[in-house]
Amino acid sequence: MEFVEPAPAKLNLALHVRGKLPDGRHAIETIFAFCTDGDKLAVSSSDDLTLEAKGPFAGNLGPAEDNLVLRAARMLRQRAEVEAGAALTLTKLLPVASGVGGGSADAAAALRLLTRMWNVDPAFAQAIAPELGSDVPACLLSMTARGEGAGDVLQLVDAGVSGSPALLINPRVEVSTREIFERRGGRDKGPLDDWRAGRNDLEPIAVEMVPLIGAVLTWLSIQSGTTFVRMSGSGATCFALFESEEARDAAADAVPREWWKLATFLR
């Protein structure tokens, strides 16, 4: 029997960097939203614990042994004292290291999937998630939430975006998250109250480092029917929300062929 679990793309509707936490991580305030589309993870019974990657971005993942999916699976099996294995297959449809939580979403999908397959207490997955990365707890929920701390202290919110047509664009460039934070400096520009009036503190730095990101943002902002445009995470993926599915689809049809795109909805 095979089980299948979606790994929805993550968007940061706003992302305010407020300072540093005692453990050295950046303190942020963000609103997470999730798309109806993303990567896909399948699993079938096996004596061993293995991972196979396929799909358009599988070649960008590196060795399977280093993948966060396999790390999540190993941790869950050890903590829950499971003897069974699992043959995992990841269909990589999202660009790697692109600000949409691909690796974190994949790891979270693995925790959900194996919790079900191995019939273990979901509390194990909840405890493991923050150890895998700051975005993994939010991706484990895959519901609209406010994130504080390093993004792993969560509170479910109604941002009024469920069902919104969205268009994601990545200009197929990589951005170093570490370098962006290093260039940001320590200035606190204020708390996150209203996400629409908020900001992504990493966006201007990313645009300075990779001007093509600015070109994507400008292109999205002039499309008919857009209601909101922003970069997600540390980039380089940018997104726009639209007033209608028809307006989104018209924009999607016009996206330059050299850019990656995803026409989707918010959950």
JODANOR-V502509 format. One record per residue. N is the residue number from 1. PSI is psi in degrees with one decimal (none if undefined). Layout:
N|PSI  N|PSI
This chain:
1|136.1  2|135.7  3|145.4  4|139.1  5|131.2  6|152.3  7|82.1  8|143.1  9|139.5  10|139.5  11|143.9  12|107.2  13|-30.1  14|153.4  15|104.8  16|125.5  17|119.3  18|-12.5  19|-148.6  20|146.2  21|162.7  22|-28.0  23|4.6  24|-13.4  25|159.0  26|135.6  27|125.3  28|162.9  29|126.8  30|159.3  31|115.4  32|136.5  33|157.4  34|145.3  35|165.0  36|-7.4  37|162.5  38|-149.1  39|170.9  40|140.8  41|128.7  42|154.6  43|143.2  44|164.4  45|144.4  46|154.9  47|-27.9  48|171.2  49|108.0  50|160.2  51|127.6  52|134.4  53|139.1  54|175.4  55|172.3  56|-24.5  57|13.6  58|-33.7  59|-12.8  60|3.4  61|-24.6  62|-172.0  63|139.3  64|-33.9  65|-24.0  66|-3.0  67|142.3  68|-27.6  69|-47.7  70|-36.2  71|-42.9  72|-42.8  73|-42.9  74|-43.1  75|-42.6  76|-42.6  77|-40.9  78|-48.1  79|-38.9  80|0.2  81|50.6  82|136.5  83|-23.2  84|158.7  85|-162.9  86|138.9  87|105.8  88|139.5  89|117.4  90|122.4  91|107.1  92|100.4  93|-16.5  94|144.7  95|148.7  96|140.8  97|56.1  98|9.1  99|5.9  100|18.8  101|24.7  102|-56.8  103|-40.8  104|-40.9  105|-38.2  106|-43.7  107|-42.6  108|-39.7  109|-38.7  110|-42.2  111|-44.0  112|-45.0  113|-47.5  114|-28.0  115|-41.1  116|-46.7  117|-42.9  118|-5.4  119|54.5  120|164.4  121|125.9  122|-18.2  123|-29.4  124|-45.4  125|-40.5  126|-34.4  127|-33.5  128|-35.5  129|-52.3  130|-20.8  131|-22.2  132|-23.9  133|156.3  134|-28.3  135|-12.7  136|-40.4  137|-41.4  138|-41.1  139|-29.2  140|-39.8  141|-44.1  142|40.0  143|155.0  144|126.4  145|152.8  146|130.0  147|132.6  148|-171.1  149|-124.6  150|13.0  151|-2.4  152|1.1  153|109.7  154|146.4  155|121.5  156|138.4  157|159.8  158|102.0  159|-1.3  160|25.1  161|-4.1  162|129.3  163|-4.5  164|132.1  165|135.5  166|147.9  167|121.7  168|137.0  169|133.0  170|126.0  171|14.4  172|44.0  173|152.5  174|144.3  175|134.9  176|111.9  177|-42.7  178|-44.0  179|-37.4  180|-45.6  181|-35.8  182|-36.6  183|-19.4  184|-34.4  185|-169.0  186|10.2  187|131.4  188|115.8  189|5.0  190|164.5  191|165.2  192|114.0  193|-76.0  194|118.4  195|-31.2  196|-33.9  197|0.8  198|-151.1  199|170.5  200|107.7  201|-17.6  202|-14.5  203|-51.0  204|-31.0  205|-41.7  206|-39.9  207|-38.9  208|-40.1  209|-40.1  210|89.8  211|-23.0  212|-28.3  213|-41.7  214|-36.5  215|-39.0  216|-45.0  217|-43.1  218|-43.4  219|-45.0  220|-39.6  221|-21.8  222|3.4  223|141.3  224|133.5  225|2.5  226|142.7  227|-12.8  228|136.7  229|134.4  230|161.6  231|145.9  232|137.9  233|-134.7  234|13.6  235|-179.9  236|7.2  237|131.6  238|160.2  239|158.1  240|141.6  241|147.0  242|155.5  243|-16.9  244|158.2  245|-36.3  246|-42.1  247|-41.1  248|-45.1  249|-36.0  250|-40.7  251|-42.0  252|-37.6  253|-22.8  254|-2.3  255|131.4  256|139.4  257|-25.4  258|-7.6  259|144.6  260|143.8  261|155.2  262|115.6  263|121.0  264|-168.8  265|158.6  266|141.8  267|none
